[in-house]
Amino acid sequence: MDILRFITAGSVDDGKSTLIGRLLYDSKSIMIDQLEAIEKQTRNKLAGEIDLALLTDGLRAEREQGITIDVAYKYFSTNKRKFIIADAPGHIQYTRNMVTGASNTDLAIILIDARNGVVEQTRRHSIITSLLKIPKVVVAVNKMDLVDYSEDIYNNIVIDYQKVATSLGIKEITFIPLSALNGDNIVEKSERLSWYDGDSLLTFLENVETHQSVNLDIARFPVQYVIRPQTEHLHDYRGYAGKIISGIYRKGDQVIIQPSGTTSTVEKIELGGKEVEVAVAPQSIVLHLADDVDVSRGDIIVPAGQPCKTAQELDVLLCWMDSKKLQTGNKYILQINSKTVRCAVKHIAYRLDVNTLQKDEQVSTAALNDIVRATIKTAAPLPHDAYETLRSNGGAILIDETSCVTVGACMIQ
């Protein structure tokens, strides 16, 4: 059974938490004690009705303010598929959290309040979705019950959003009218939306293709650990452990170890303690090479015909996540998969306005939630791919050397 990872995003009070709560509730993915707890909490506010948003808005501060502060992760499954949901904050000051939650998803659900239509946060979240190259988008037009399930209002929103999508190059879009509060078009098709001839939200999520989530065409194997037992029985054992982040590896493949450029051949592949002929992403394996070469944690083993780019100067889109401003010249640790290297931010080309896509070139700093185009200089050559080509080897983070806090998310261009 495969896994679909998706994120929900929208403006404050568009109903994201209620939507997720409805999916969990109607798919019977809630424990009895959880249900009893939210029923007890709900009775203090709503006369006997269940407030499904409480399933995801776990922090007390969130419930009191009526907003989602952090990214809340929830898990549920049906007979067809397992799901991992990231509920992204809707409030403008928590945009960085959406970048964090969306970086590893196959699909984005962007909620629109049917009463308000396409608003600033709709555009902001759509821009971030396009920047992160999320393959598929579902536009969920929520609260249709508050506009009398009007087909005209829904159609106008579809027209407005398609203009936004066209400007951003978003291609794979599905529109679904629904009411998360009443359960219309969430799990089952609703008679009150009889004019809509598409699938319910859950039916769509169960059947949508996710073949793009794992790239099997470009093979990448970052080394996480070098295994050298050096015992009497395993004196000559040398294995390279890690997770295949993309592609396929076969016994006998000619490979390159980057960044050194040394070549060798795959002599043996171990999976779960047993030798196999072939391994594919996202399996965790131990790789053995035919030659006694120098391989360390952070090196990446790639097919001889598919080398990574290797450079010490990287052009990146950078989402700044720290309250302390980014200044050109500041030094950090850059991490991509298991590779870490010291670096400095050499230049900021422009700051991107995520409401209008306008570029402000008169900047030398970045503040919390800013997205900037920057040049990063690394202390050593760094093997990488462009984020657009291979997300799993084109996304990196910046870490503060002193506090070890993650301060930035990079998309290598």
C-alpha positions as CSV (number, residue, x, y, z in Angstrom):
1,M,0.0,0.0,0.0
2,D,1.6,3.3,-1.1
3,I,1.6,6.6,0.8
4,L,0.3,10.0,-0.3
5,R,1.8,13.0,1.4
6,F,-0.2,16.1,1.1
7,I,-0.4,19.6,2.6
8,T,-3.4,21.8,3.3
9,A,-3.1,25.5,3.0
10,G,-5.3,28.6,2.9
11,S,-6.2,31.8,4.7
12,V,-7.1,32.0,8.3
13,D,-10.5,30.4,9.1
14,D,-10.9,28.9,5.7
15,G,-11.6,25.6,7.4
16,K,-8.3,23.6,7.0
17,S,-8.4,22.0,10.4
18,T,-12.1,21.2,10.1
19,L,-11.4,19.6,6.7
20,I,-8.7,17.4,8.1
21,G,-10.9,16.6,11.1
22,R,-13.7,15.6,8.8
23,L,-11.4,13.3,6.8
24,L,-10.2,11.6,10.0
25,Y,-13.7,11.4,11.5
26,D,-15.5,10.1,8.4
27,S,-12.8,7.6,7.5
28,K,-13.1,6.3,11.1
29,S,-9.4,7.1,11.8
30,I,-10.1,8.5,15.3
31,M,-9.5,6.6,18.5
32,I,-12.5,6.4,20.9
33,D,-10.6,8.3,23.6
34,Q,-9.8,11.1,21.1
35,L,-13.4,11.4,20.1
36,E,-14.6,11.5,23.7
37,A,-12.0,14.2,24.4
38,I,-13.1,16.5,21.6
39,E,-16.8,15.9,22.4
40,K,-16.1,17.0,26.0
41,Q,-14.2,20.1,24.8
42,T,-16.8,21.0,22.2
43,R,-19.8,21.0,24.6
44,N,-18.2,24.0,26.3
45,K,-18.6,26.0,23.1
46,L,-21.1,24.4,20.7
47,A,-24.4,22.9,21.8
48,G,-23.7,19.3,21.4
49,E,-22.0,19.5,18.0
50,I,-18.5,18.1,17.5
51,D,-15.8,20.7,16.7
52,L,-13.6,18.6,14.3
53,A,-10.9,21.3,14.1
54,L,-9.9,20.3,17.6
55,L,-8.4,17.1,16.1
56,T,-5.6,19.1,14.6
57,D,-5.5,22.4,16.5
58,G,-3.8,20.7,19.4
59,L,-2.1,23.7,21.0
60,R,-4.2,25.6,23.5
61,A,-2.9,29.0,22.1
62,E,-4.1,28.0,18.7
63,R,-7.6,27.2,19.8
64,E,-7.9,30.4,21.8
65,Q,-6.7,32.5,18.8
66,G,-8.6,30.5,16.2
67,I,-5.5,30.1,14.1
68,T,-3.0,27.2,13.4
69,I,0.5,28.2,14.5
70,D,2.7,25.3,13.6
71,V,2.5,22.5,11.0
72,A,0.4,19.7,12.4
73,Y,1.0,16.3,11.0
74,K,-1.8,13.7,11.0
75,Y,-1.9,10.1,9.7
76,F,-4.8,8.0,8.5
77,S,-5.4,5.2,6.0
78,T,-8.2,3.6,3.9
79,N,-8.3,0.3,2.2
80,K,-6.6,1.8,-0.8
81,R,-3.9,4.1,0.5
82,K,-2.1,5.5,3.5
83,F,-2.0,9.3,4.0
84,I,0.3,11.8,5.8
85,I,-1.3,15.2,6.1
86,A,0.6,18.5,6.9
87,D,-1.8,21.2,8.0
88,A,0.1,24.5,7.2
89,P,-0.6,27.7,9.0
90,G,-2.9,30.2,7.3
91,H,-1.7,33.3,9.1
92,I,0.7,35.5,7.1
93,Q,3.4,35.5,9.7
94,Y,3.8,31.7,9.6
95,T,4.6,31.4,5.9
96,R,7.9,29.8,6.6
97,N,6.1,26.8,8.2
98,M,4.3,26.1,4.9
99,V,7.7,25.9,3.2
100,T,8.8,23.3,5.8
101,G,5.6,21.3,5.6
102,A,5.4,21.3,1.8
103,S,9.0,20.4,1.0
104,N,8.3,16.7,0.9
105,T,4.7,16.5,-0.3
106,D,3.2,15.0,-3.5
107,L,0.1,17.2,-3.5
108,A,-1.2,20.5,-2.1
109,I,-4.8,21.2,-1.1
110,I,-5.4,24.9,-1.2
111,L,-8.7,25.9,0.5
112,I,-10.7,28.9,-0.6
113,D,-13.7,30.2,1.4
114,A,-16.5,30.3,-1.1
115,R,-17.7,33.6,0.5
116,N,-14.4,35.4,-0.1
117,G,-13.0,33.8,-3.3
118,V,-9.3,34.1,-4.3
119,V,-7.6,36.3,-1.7
120,E,-4.0,37.4,-0.9
121,Q,-3.1,34.3,1.0
122,T,-4.5,32.1,-1.8
123,R,-2.0,33.7,-4.1
124,R,0.8,33.5,-1.5
125,H,0.3,29.8,-0.9
126,S,0.0,29.1,-4.6
127,I,3.3,30.9,-5.3
128,I,5.0,28.9,-2.6
129,T,3.4,25.7,-4.1
130,S,4.8,26.6,-7.5
131,L,8.3,27.5,-6.1
132,L,8.5,24.2,-4.3
133,K,7.4,22.3,-7.5
134,I,4.7,20.4,-5.8
135,P,3.4,18.2,-8.7
136,K,-0.4,18.4,-8.1
137,V,-2.8,20.9,-6.7
138,V,-6.4,20.5,-5.4
139,V,-8.4,23.7,-5.1
140,A,-11.0,22.9,-2.4
141,V,-13.8,25.5,-2.5
142,N,-15.0,25.2,1.1
143,K,-18.0,26.5,2.9
144,M,-20.3,26.0,0.0
145,D,-23.2,25.6,2.5
146,L,-22.8,29.4,3.3
147,V,-23.4,30.4,-0.3
148,D,-26.4,28.0,-0.8
149,Y,-24.3,25.6,-2.8
150,S,-24.2,28.1,-5.7
151,E,-22.7,26.7,-8.9
152,D,-22.2,30.2,-10.2
153,I,-20.1,31.3,-7.3
154,Y,-18.0,28.1,-7.6
155,N,-17.5,28.7,-11.3
156,N,-16.4,32.3,-10.8
157,I,-13.8,31.1,-8.2
158,V,-12.6,28.5,-10.7
159,I,-12.1,31.1,-13.4
160,D,-10.3,33.5,-11.0
161,Y,-7.9,30.8,-9.7
162,Q,-7.1,29.5,-13.2
163,K,-5.7,33.0,-14.0
164,V,-3.5,32.7,-10.9
165,A,-2.4,29.2,-11.9
166,T,-1.6,30.2,-15.5
167,S,0.6,33.0,-14.3
168,L,2.5,30.6,-12.0
169,G,2.8,27.7,-14.4
170,I,0.7,25.4,-12.2
171,K,-0.7,22.8,-14.6
172,E,-2.2,19.8,-12.8
173,I,-5.2,21.3,-10.9
174,T,-8.4,19.7,-9.7
175,F,-11.3,21.8,-8.4
176,I,-13.7,20.3,-5.8
177,P,-16.6,22.2,-4.1
178,L,-17.3,21.0,-0.6
179,S,-18.4,21.8,2.9
180,A,-16.0,20.5,5.5
181,L,-18.4,21.3,8.4
182,N,-21.3,19.3,6.9
183,G,-19.3,16.7,5.2
184,D,-20.4,17.5,1.6
185,N,-18.1,16.0,-1.0
186,I,-15.5,15.0,1.6
187,V,-15.9,11.2,1.7
188,E,-19.2,10.7,-0.3
189,K,-20.6,12.8,-3.2
190,S,-23.2,15.2,-1.9
191,E,-26.7,15.5,-3.4
192,R,-26.6,19.2,-2.5
193,L,-23.8,19.6,-5.0
194,S,-25.5,17.5,-7.7
195,W,-24.3,19.9,-10.5
196,Y,-20.7,18.8,-9.7
197,D,-19.7,15.7,-11.7
198,G,-16.2,15.0,-10.3
199,D,-15.1,12.8,-7.4
200,S,-15.4,13.5,-3.7
201,L,-12.1,14.6,-2.1
202,L,-11.3,11.3,-0.5
203,T,-12.0,9.3,-3.6
204,F,-9.7,11.7,-5.5
205,L,-7.0,11.3,-2.9
206,E,-7.3,7.5,-3.0
207,N,-6.8,7.3,-6.7
208,V,-4.5,10.2,-7.7
209,E,-1.3,9.0,-9.4
210,T,1.9,9.8,-7.4
211,H,4.5,8.4,-9.7
212,Q,6.4,11.7,-9.7
213,S,7.1,11.5,-5.9
214,V,10.0,9.1,-6.4
215,N,12.3,9.7,-9.3
216,L,13.5,6.3,-10.7
217,D,15.3,7.8,-13.7
218,I,18.2,9.5,-11.9
219,A,20.0,7.3,-9.3
220,R,21.4,9.0,-6.1
221,F,22.8,7.2,-3.0
222,P,24.1,9.5,-0.2
223,V,26.4,7.6,2.2
224,Q,25.2,7.9,5.8
225,Y,27.6,5.5,7.5
226,V,30.7,3.5,6.6
227,I,30.5,0.0,8.2
228,R,33.9,-1.4,9.2
229,P,33.4,-4.1,11.9
230,Q,37.1,-5.2,11.8
231,T,36.3,-8.3,13.7
232,E,38.0,-11.7,13.2
233,H,35.1,-13.0,11.1
234,L,34.6,-9.7,9.2
235,H,38.1,-8.4,8.9
236,D,37.8,-7.2,5.3
237,Y,34.1,-6.1,5.5
238,R,33.5,-2.6,4.2
239,G,30.0,-1.5,3.4
240,Y,28.4,1.9,2.8
241,A,25.0,2.3,4.4
242,G,22.3,4.8,3.4
243,K,19.0,5.3,1.8
244,I,18.6,5.4,-2.0
245,I,16.9,8.8,-2.5
246,S,16.2,8.2,-6.2
247,G,16.7,5.8,-9.0
248,I,17.8,2.1,-9.2
249,Y,21.1,0.4,-8.3
250,R,22.1,-3.0,-9.7
251,K,25.0,-5.4,-8.9
252,G,27.7,-4.7,-11.5
253,D,26.8,-1.0,-12.1
254,Q,29.7,1.3,-12.8
255,V,29.6,4.2,-10.3
256,I,31.3,7.4,-9.4
257,I,31.9,8.6,-5.8
258,Q,31.4,12.3,-5.6
259,P,32.8,14.8,-4.9
260,S,36.2,13.0,-5.3
261,G,35.3,11.6,-8.8
262,T,36.7,8.2,-8.0
263,T,35.2,5.3,-10.0
264,S,34.3,1.8,-9.0
265,T,31.8,-1.0,-9.5
266,V,28.9,-2.2,-7.3
267,E,30.1,-5.6,-6.1
268,K,27.3,-6.4,-3.7
269,I,24.0,-5.0,-2.4
270,E,22.5,-5.9,1.0
271,L,18.9,-5.2,1.8
272,G,17.6,-6.2,5.2
273,G,20.7,-8.4,5.8
274,K,20.3,-10.3,2.6
275,E,22.1,-10.0,-0.7
276,V,20.0,-8.8,-3.6
277,E,20.7,-8.1,-7.3
278,V,18.6,-4.8,-7.5
279,A,17.6,-2.1,-5.1
280,V,15.3,0.9,-5.7
281,A,14.4,4.2,-4.0
282,P,13.4,4.7,-1.3
283,Q,15.0,1.5,0.1
284,S,17.8,1.6,2.8
285,I,20.7,-0.6,1.8
286,V,24.4,-1.4,2.3
287,L,26.4,-1.0,-0.8
288,H,29.7,-2.8,-1.4
289,L,32.2,-1.6,-4.0
290,A,34.7,-3.7,-5.9
291,D,37.6,-1.4,-5.2
292,D,39.1,-0.2,-1.9
293,V,38.4,3.4,-2.4
294,D,38.1,6.4,0.0
295,V,34.4,6.9,0.8
296,S,33.1,9.0,3.8
297,R,29.7,10.0,5.2
298,G,28.2,12.7,3.0
299,D,29.7,11.4,-0.2
300,I,27.2,10.4,-2.9
301,I,27.5,7.3,-5.1
302,V,26.0,7.8,-8.5
303,P,25.9,5.9,-11.8
304,A,28.9,6.6,-14.1
305,G,26.7,8.1,-16.7
306,Q,24.6,10.3,-14.4
307,P,27.0,12.4,-12.3
308,C,25.7,15.2,-10.0
309,K,26.8,18.8,-10.6
310,T,29.7,19.6,-8.3
311,A,30.4,23.3,-7.4
312,Q,31.4,25.6,-4.6
313,E,29.1,28.4,-5.6
314,L,25.4,27.7,-5.5
315,D,22.6,29.8,-6.9
316,V,19.6,29.3,-4.5
317,L,16.1,30.4,-3.7
318,L,16.3,30.8,0.1
319,C,13.4,31.0,2.5
320,W,14.6,32.7,5.7
321,M,13.3,31.2,8.9
322,D,15.1,33.0,11.7
323,S,14.1,36.1,13.6
324,K,17.7,37.4,13.3
325,K,18.2,38.9,9.8
326,L,20.3,37.3,7.2
327,Q,23.3,39.5,6.2
328,T,25.5,39.0,3.2
329,G,28.8,37.6,4.4
330,N,27.3,35.6,7.3
331,K,28.7,32.1,7.7
332,Y,26.6,29.0,8.2
333,I,26.6,25.2,7.8
334,L,24.8,24.0,4.7
335,Q,23.4,20.5,4.8
336,I,22.1,18.5,1.8
337,N,21.1,14.9,2.7
338,S,24.0,13.5,4.9
339,K,26.5,16.0,3.6
340,T,27.4,19.1,5.7
341,V,29.8,21.9,4.7
342,R,30.6,25.3,6.0
343,C,29.5,28.2,3.8
344,A,28.9,31.9,3.5
345,V,26.1,33.9,1.9
346,K,28.0,35.8,-0.8
347,H,25.3,37.8,-2.4
348,I,21.6,38.5,-2.4
349,A,20.3,39.2,-5.9
350,Y,16.7,40.1,-5.0
351,R,13.8,39.6,-2.6
352,L,10.7,38.0,-4.1
353,D,7.4,39.4,-3.1
354,V,5.3,36.3,-2.7
355,N,2.1,38.3,-3.2
356,T,3.0,39.8,-6.6
357,L,6.1,37.9,-7.7
358,Q,7.8,41.3,-8.1
359,K,11.6,41.3,-7.5
360,D,13.1,43.9,-5.1
361,E,16.8,44.1,-6.1
362,Q,17.7,46.8,-3.6
363,V,18.3,44.5,-0.7
364,S,21.3,43.1,1.2
365,T,19.4,41.4,4.0
366,A,16.6,39.0,4.5
367,A,14.1,39.0,7.4
368,L,11.8,36.2,8.8
369,N,9.6,34.7,6.1
370,D,11.4,36.4,3.2
371,I,12.2,34.5,0.1
372,V,15.4,35.7,-1.7
373,R,17.6,34.7,-4.6
374,A,21.1,34.3,-3.2
375,T,24.6,33.0,-4.0
376,I,26.2,30.7,-1.4
377,K,29.9,30.0,-1.4
378,T,30.8,26.6,0.2
379,A,34.2,25.7,1.8
380,A,34.4,22.5,-0.3
381,P,32.9,21.2,-3.6
382,L,29.3,20.1,-3.1
383,P,27.6,17.4,-5.3
384,H,24.0,18.4,-6.0
385,D,21.2,18.5,-8.5
386,A,18.8,21.4,-9.4
387,Y,15.8,21.4,-7.2
388,E,13.5,21.5,-10.3
389,T,15.2,18.3,-11.7
390,L,15.4,16.3,-8.4
391,R,13.9,17.7,-5.3
392,S,15.5,15.0,-3.1
393,N,19.0,16.2,-4.0
394,G,18.3,19.8,-4.7
395,G,16.9,20.9,-1.4
396,A,19.2,22.0,1.5
397,I,19.1,23.8,4.8
398,L,21.2,26.4,6.4
399,I,22.2,25.9,10.1
400,D,23.5,28.5,12.5
401,E,27.0,27.4,13.6
402,T,26.6,28.6,17.1
403,S,23.0,27.6,18.1
404,C,22.6,24.7,15.6
405,V,19.2,26.1,14.7
406,T,17.9,25.7,11.1
407,V,17.7,29.2,9.8
408,G,17.0,28.8,6.1
409,A,15.6,26.4,3.5
410,C,17.3,26.4,0.1
411,M,16.1,25.3,-3.3
412,I,19.2,25.0,-5.5
413,Q,18.7,26.4,-9.0
